[in-house]
């Protein structure tokens, strides 16, 4: 009974391609997030959705487009992939958007762009 | 604006000895603070959190952290480490964005804990 799941776990693709990563949570949480972890293990938030509405949108190239079909799902689509997009992408969720709530993380998707 | 500084990028200790992982934060509001652990090729797991209740916070696996407002610190300790504690540890500060209401986590750069026999 995985709480936050992501697919695929690994993704290897060539520059210029378009790819999607999917995330689902079965915790009944209202809020979901995407984070990028670079090669030095630094984690930075990219987007956050609350009840399907975008509430955090950090400085991310517009090649990255999140989409939340319902509050249990948050997908990340990336157009025209570049070498610098290689990273581990983590999805997370929390009960509400308030700062007091911990976030529950998925296992990550390791994206390699060649 | 909020920020987190983890003072040591690597810490190496012997199994059975205590460990201290240091974290200092900066926040415009009363922050919530967290420690997360990441084992190799795994996702992040919450160890403990501080949300303006008791300043000494106990977490899972024998870890604890003390919130010291005067020192803007939230150091993580464990009295006796196990081999299984070898992992990357992240100190995290959280504020609720006033405008959008989003819960924005800001991560430190991580401390890699190595445990030797």
Interface residues (C-beta under 8 A of the other chain):
Chain A: X4 X31 X33 X40 X41 X42 X43 X44 X45 X48 X50 X55 X56 X90 X92 X94 X96 X97 X98 X99 X100 X101 X102 X103 X104 X105 X106 X107 X108
Chain B: X31 X32 X34 X36 X38 X42 X43 X44 X45 X46 X49 X51 X88 X90 X94 X95 X96 X97 X100 X101 X102 X103 X104 X105 X106 X107 X109 X110
